[in-house]
Amino acid sequence: MAAPRPLERNVYTQTLDCIHCGLCLSACPTYVVTGRESASPRGRVYLMRGVAEGEIELDPVVASELQLCLGCRACESACPSGVAYGAMLERARESVVDAGLRRGPARWLERWALRHIVPHRRRLHALASLLAVLQRLRLDRLVFRLPLESLRRAGSLLPAVPGRLDRRPLPAFSAAEGERRGRVALFEGCIASELFAAINHATLRVLTRNGFDVVVPRGQTCCGALQAHSGDLSFARKLARENLVAFSARDTAAVDALVVNSAGCGAALRELEQWLPGEGAAVAAKVRDVCEFLDEVGLRPPPHRVAARVCYDDPCHLIHAQGIAAAPRRLLACIEGLELVSHAEPDSCCGAAGTYNLTQPDMSRRILDAKITALEAAAPDIVATGNPGCLLQLQAGFDERELPIRVLHPVELLEAAYR
């Protein structure tokens, strides 16, 4: 085992911002489930500080508590002193990986997929095409019955892979419709471009309908969020630098905004300056969630009705990491015929959290159950949410209970109203 690397000095300094008030406890999903102080943000900050001071050994017990955290950042919304918990957690997990405290086939598969499949468009497309064939032949059930819990869980979450034409890349340039209002760049994402290609195409159409030219830089890649959450910060920074180059090119640098339709990707791109100090600030400042952007510029009224009862559910990395809650609701309220209803747990985590539902399936399921119960009580036809992982997790929860509820991105509802 490699010698544990002490936590970086700036992580130790950040732990000192915690005033031990405990306001984060009731906001933390794992603390609510376990009631254990070490499974709370305050408890984990103590652990990080203890390791940094050399008072606590970075051992499997500490590692397991850090891995049990969802990284939902609800604690940041609750914190009165501005503790940068998400950034600390990523660096602490990097130390856990460096210390050799995450091993086994599941960890190897996660690292291999996040480094060698997810960021490579052609490889990811080929894998999605293979999965589509397996699904048509119903052989996917055999693959996902292999004796690996994370693989079985992935099989239960995987939706039907869209057809090859539906997964075609977005055009490099799309012209505004009607009176031109500006020019934006669009971030395609990685897994979302294969499993949720319809969301990308809907985003493109809604932006052009609202008068914006849309450019889609070909050099863009995975945002790096999944890699950072898993403790592979060095690779996340590599991806961040590739995106920085892609979105700093001449035809992209002059855009009004860099529009993102995934909450996790948006949060990661907004933190480019944190990952690449002195380099990423200019691009990060232009990042806008698609709902945030359309709300800022003023949505052109959609001409058609969408008769549906809709619950909006806040993705953690939109409401907590980016502070965006009202904009999606305002946009949905613009759709004639749509009844927007609330539910009891709109800003609680669904348990998806990147790869968390694969690596921590038991805790993920317990957190999901509470969310599904709250949504079921509201009796919607559709749940709208703005993150691919949440879309997968919530739909799997509804399907498991055999509830006739669909999960869509808000921009898909907008696109339907424009059609």
C-alpha positions in Angstrom: 0.0 0.0 0.0 1.3 3.4 -0.9 2.0 5.8 2.0 -1.1 8.1 2.5 -0.6 11.5 1.1 -1.5 14.2 3.7 -4.4 16.4 2.8 -3.4 19.5 1.0 -2.7 22.6 3.1 -5.6 24.5 1.6 -8.0 21.7 2.5 -6.9 22.0 6.2 -7.4 25.8 6.0 -10.9 25.3 4.6 -11.9 23.0 7.4 -11.2 25.9 9.8 -14.2 27.7 8.3 -16.5 25.2 10.0 -18.0 26.8 13.2 -19.5 23.5 14.4 -23.0 24.9 14.5 -24.7 21.7 13.2 -27.1 23.4 10.8 -25.8 21.0 8.1 -27.0 17.9 10.0 -30.6 17.9 9.1 -29.8 18.8 5.5 -27.5 15.7 5.1 -29.2 12.6 3.6 -26.7 10.1 5.1 -27.0 11.7 8.6 -30.8 11.6 8.4 -30.7 7.9 7.6 -28.0 6.9 10.0 -28.1 9.5 12.8 -24.3 9.1 13.0 -22.2 12.2 13.6 -19.3 10.8 11.4 -21.8 10.4 8.6 -22.6 14.1 8.7 -20.8 17.0 7.0 -19.6 18.3 10.3 -18.3 14.9 11.3 -16.5 14.5 7.9 -14.9 17.9 8.3 -13.6 16.8 11.7 -12.2 13.6 10.1 -10.5 15.6 7.3 -9.0 18.0 9.8 -7.8 15.2 12.0 -6.1 13.5 9.1 -4.5 16.8 8.0 -3.2 17.4 11.6 -1.9 13.9 11.9 -4.2 13.2 14.8 -6.3 10.6 12.8 -4.9 7.9 10.5 -6.3 7.8 7.0 -7.6 4.3 7.3 -10.5 2.2 5.9 -12.9 3.6 8.5 -12.2 7.2 7.5 -12.3 6.2 3.8 -15.7 4.5 4.1 -17.2 7.6 5.7 -15.9 9.8 3.0 -17.2 7.4 0.3 -20.6 7.2 2.0 -21.1 11.0 1.4 -23.3 11.7 -1.7 -21.5 15.0 -2.5 -25.0 16.5 -2.9 -23.7 19.8 -1.3 -27.0 20.4 0.5 -24.7 21.2 3.5 -23.3 24.2 1.6 -26.8 25.7 1.2 -27.4 25.2 5.0 -24.0 26.4 6.1 -23.9 30.0 7.5 -20.1 30.3 7.2 -19.6 29.3 3.5 -17.6 26.1 4.0 -16.5 24.8 0.6 -17.4 21.2 1.4 -17.6 19.9 -2.1 -14.1 20.9 -3.0 -12.7 19.5 0.3 -14.5 16.2 -0.3 -13.0 15.8 -3.8 -9.5 16.4 -2.5 -10.0 14.1 0.5 -11.2 11.3 -1.8 -8.1 11.8 -4.0 -6.0 11.1 -0.9 -8.1 8.0 -0.2 -7.4 6.7 -3.7 -3.7 7.6 -3.4 -3.5 5.7 -0.2 -4.8 2.5 -1.9 -7.9 2.4 0.2 -10.3 1.9 -2.7 -9.6 -1.5 -4.4 -11.4 -4.4 -5.9 -13.2 -5.1 -9.2 -15.9 -2.5 -8.8 -13.3 0.3 -8.3 -11.2 -1.0 -11.2 -14.3 -1.1 -13.5 -15.3 2.4 -12.4 -11.9 3.9 -13.0 -11.5 2.1 -16.3 -14.9 3.3 -17.6 -14.4 6.9 -16.4 -10.9 7.1 -18.0 -11.2 5.0 -21.1 -14.8 5.0 -22.2 -16.8 8.0 -20.9 -14.5 10.8 -22.2 -14.0 9.2 -25.7 -16.9 9.9 -28.0 -16.4 7.1 -30.5 -15.8 4.5 -27.8 -18.9 5.6 -25.9 -21.0 5.6 -29.0 -19.8 2.1 -29.9 -20.6 0.9 -26.4 -24.1 2.4 -26.6 -24.7 0.8 -30.0 -23.7 -2.5 -28.6 -26.1 -2.1 -25.6 -28.8 -1.2 -28.1 -28.3 -4.5 -29.9 -28.2 -6.4 -26.7 -31.5 -4.8 -25.6 -33.2 -5.6 -28.9 -32.1 -9.2 -28.6 -32.9 -9.2 -24.8 -29.4 -10.4 -24.0 -28.7 -7.4 -21.8 -30.5 -9.3 -19.0 -27.8 -12.0 -19.1 -24.9 -9.4 -19.1 -26.3 -7.6 -16.1 -26.8 -10.8 -14.1 -23.0 -11.2 -13.8 -21.8 -11.5 -10.2 -20.9 -7.9 -9.7 -23.4 -5.7 -7.7 -22.5 -2.4 -9.4 -23.0 -4.1 -12.8 -26.4 -5.5 -11.8 -27.4 -2.1 -10.5 -26.3 -0.4 -13.7 -28.6 -2.8 -15.6 -31.6 -1.8 -13.5 -31.0 1.9 -14.2 -30.2 1.7 -17.9 -33.0 3.0 -20.1 -33.7 1.9 -23.7 -30.8 3.2 -25.7 -32.0 5.6 -28.5 -31.6 4.6 -32.1 -28.4 5.5 -33.9 -29.9 8.4 -35.9 -31.3 9.8 -32.6 -27.8 9.7 -31.2 -26.3 11.6 -34.1 -24.0 14.6 -33.1 -25.5 18.0 -33.0 -24.7 20.3 -35.9 -21.7 22.5 -35.4 -23.8 25.6 -36.1 -27.6 26.2 -36.0 -29.1 29.5 -37.0 -31.5 31.5 -34.8 -35.2 31.5 -35.8 -37.0 34.8 -36.1 -35.4 38.0 -34.7 -31.8 37.1 -33.7 -31.0 37.9 -30.1 -27.5 36.5 -29.7 -25.1 33.6 -30.0 -24.4 30.8 -27.5 -22.2 27.7 -27.3 -23.8 24.4 -26.2 -22.2 21.7 -24.0 -23.2 18.3 -25.3 -21.9 16.1 -22.4 -20.8 12.5 -22.6 -23.2 9.9 -21.4 -26.1 12.3 -21.9 -25.3 12.6 -25.6 -25.9 8.9 -25.9 -28.7 8.0 -23.4 -30.4 11.4 -23.5 -29.8 12.6 -27.0 -33.3 13.9 -27.2 -32.6 16.4 -24.4 -29.7 17.8 -26.4 -31.8 18.1 -29.6 -34.6 19.7 -27.6 -32.2 22.2 -26.0 -30.9 23.2 -29.4 -34.4 23.7 -30.9 -35.6 25.7 -27.9 -32.5 28.0 -28.1 -32.9 28.6 -31.8 -36.7 29.2 -31.3 -35.7 31.9 -28.8 -33.5 33.7 -31.3 -30.0 32.4 -30.6 -27.4 31.1 -33.0 -26.0 27.9 -31.4 -22.4 26.7 -31.9 -21.3 23.2 -30.7 -17.5 23.0 -30.5 -16.2 19.6 -31.7 -13.2 19.6 -29.3 -15.3 19.5 -26.2 -15.2 16.4 -23.9 -16.6 15.0 -20.6 -16.9 17.7 -17.9 -14.8 15.7 -15.4 -17.4 15.7 -12.6 -17.7 12.0 -12.3 -13.9 11.6 -12.2 -13.5 14.3 -9.6 -16.3 12.8 -7.4 -14.5 9.4 -7.5 -11.2 10.8 -6.4 -9.5 11.0 -9.8 -8.9 14.7 -9.7 -5.8 14.6 -11.9 -7.8 13.2 -14.8 -10.7 15.6 -14.1 -8.2 18.5 -14.5 -7.0 17.0 -17.8 -10.6 17.0 -19.1 -11.1 20.5 -17.8 -8.1 21.7 -19.7 -9.4 20.1 -23.0 -12.8 21.8 -22.5 -11.0 25.1 -21.7 -9.2 24.9 -25.1 -12.5 24.0 -26.9 -14.5 26.8 -25.5 -11.8 29.4 -25.8 -11.4 28.9 -29.5 -12.0 31.9 -31.8 -15.5 31.0 -32.9 -16.6 30.1 -29.4 -14.9 32.8 -27.2 -17.3 35.5 -28.5 -20.5 33.8 -27.4 -22.9 35.3 -24.9 -23.1 32.2 -22.8 -21.9 28.6 -22.6 -25.3 26.7 -22.1 -25.4 23.5 -20.2 -28.4 21.2 -19.7 -26.9 18.9 -17.1 -26.8 20.2 -13.5 -23.7 18.1 -12.7 -21.8 19.3 -15.8 -22.8 22.9 -15.2 -21.5 22.8 -11.6 -18.2 21.3 -12.8 -17.7 23.9 -15.6 -18.6 26.7 -13.3 -15.7 25.5 -11.1 -13.0 25.5 -13.8 -11.2 28.2 -12.0 -11.0 26.0 -8.9 -9.6 23.1 -10.9 -7.3 25.2 -13.1 -6.4 28.3 -11.0 -5.5 31.3 -13.1 -6.8 29.7 -16.3 -10.5 28.8 -16.2 -12.2 32.0 -14.9 -13.2 33.5 -18.3 -14.9 30.4 -19.5 -16.5 29.6 -16.1 -18.0 33.0 -16.0 -20.0 32.3 -19.1 -21.5 29.0 -18.0 -25.3 29.1 -17.7 -27.8 26.3 -17.1 -30.3 26.3 -20.0 -33.2 27.1 -17.7 -31.2 29.9 -16.0 -30.3 31.3 -19.4 -33.8 31.3 -20.9 -35.2 32.8 -17.7 -32.5 35.6 -17.8 -33.1 36.6 -21.4 -36.9 36.2 -21.3 -38.6 33.2 -22.8 -40.6 33.6 -26.0 -44.1 32.4 -25.2 -44.6 28.8 -26.4 -47.7 28.7 -28.7 -49.0 25.2 -27.8 -50.6 23.6 -24.8 -49.1 20.8 -22.8 -51.9 19.3 -20.7 -50.1 17.6 -17.8 -49.7 17.7 -14.0 -46.0 18.3 -13.4 -43.8 18.2 -10.3 -40.4 19.9 -10.6 -37.7 18.2 -8.6 -34.5 20.1 -7.9 -31.2 18.5 -8.9 -28.7 18.8 -6.1 -26.0 20.3 -8.3 -28.4 22.9 -9.7 -30.0 24.1 -6.4 -27.1 23.7 -4.0 -23.9 24.0 -6.2 -25.3 26.7 -8.6 -28.1 28.3 -6.5 -30.8 27.9 -9.2 -34.3 27.0 -8.0 -36.8 29.5 -9.3 -35.9 29.7 -13.0 -37.0 26.2 -14.1 -40.3 26.7 -12.3 -40.9 30.1 -13.9 -40.3 28.6 -17.3 -42.7 25.6 -16.7 -45.3 28.1 -15.6 -45.1 29.7 -19.0 -46.5 26.6 -20.7 -50.3 26.8 -21.2 -52.2 23.8 -19.8 -49.4 22.6 -17.6 -50.3 22.4 -13.9 -47.2 22.8 -11.8 -47.7 21.1 -8.4 -45.3 21.0 -5.4 -44.2 18.0 -3.4 -42.8 17.5 0.1 -39.2 16.8 -0.8 -38.2 19.0 -3.8 -34.7 19.9 -2.8 -33.7 16.6 -1.1 -31.2 14.2 -2.9 -32.6 11.4 -5.0 -29.6 9.2 -4.3 -28.1 9.2 -7.8 -25.1 11.4 -7.1 -23.0 10.4 -10.1 -21.9 6.8 -9.7 -23.1 6.7 -6.0 -26.1 4.6 -6.9 -23.7 2.0 -8.3 -21.0 2.2 -5.5 -23.4 2.6 -2.5 -26.6 0.9 -3.7 -28.1 0.3 -0.2 -27.9 3.9 0.9 -28.9 5.1 -2.5 -32.0 3.0 -2.4 -33.0 4.2 1.1 -32.7 7.9 0.0 -34.5 7.2 -3.3 -37.4 5.6 -1.4 -38.2 8.7 0.6 -38.1 10.8 -2.6 -40.4 8.5 -4.5 -42.9 8.4 -1.6 -43.0 12.2 -1.6 -43.5 12.4 -5.4 -46.1 9.6 -5.4 -48.2 11.5 -2.9 -48.3 14.5 -5.2 -49.7 12.3 -8.0 -48.0 14.0 -11.0 -48.2 12.7 -14.6 -44.6 13.9 -15.2 -41.6 14.8 -12.9 -39.3 17.4 -14.4 -35.7 17.5 -13.4 -32.5 18.8 -15.0 -29.8 16.2 -14.5 -29.2 12.9 -16.4 -28.4 10.9 -13.2 -31.6 12.1 -11.5 -33.6 11.2 -14.6 -32.3 7.7 -14.5 -32.7 7.3 -10.8 -36.2 8.7 -10.5 -37.5 6.7 -13.5 -36.1 3.5 -12.0 -37.8 4.3 -8.7 -41.2 4.9 -10.4 -40.8 1.8 -12.6 -39.9 -0.4 -9.6 -43.2 0.7 -7.9 -45.1 0.4 -11.2 -46.1 4.0 -11.1 -47.3 5.6 -14.4 -45.1 8.6 -14.0 -42.6 9.8 -16.7 -39.4 11.8 -15.9 -38.4 14.5 -18.4 -36.1 17.4 -18.6 -37.8 20.8 -18.4 -36.5 21.7 -21.8 -38.3 18.7 -23.3 -41.6 20.1 -22.0 -40.7 23.5 -23.5 -39.8 22.0 -26.8 -43.2 20.1 -26.8 -44.9 23.4 -26.2 -43.1 25.0 -29.2 -43.9 22.1 -31.5 
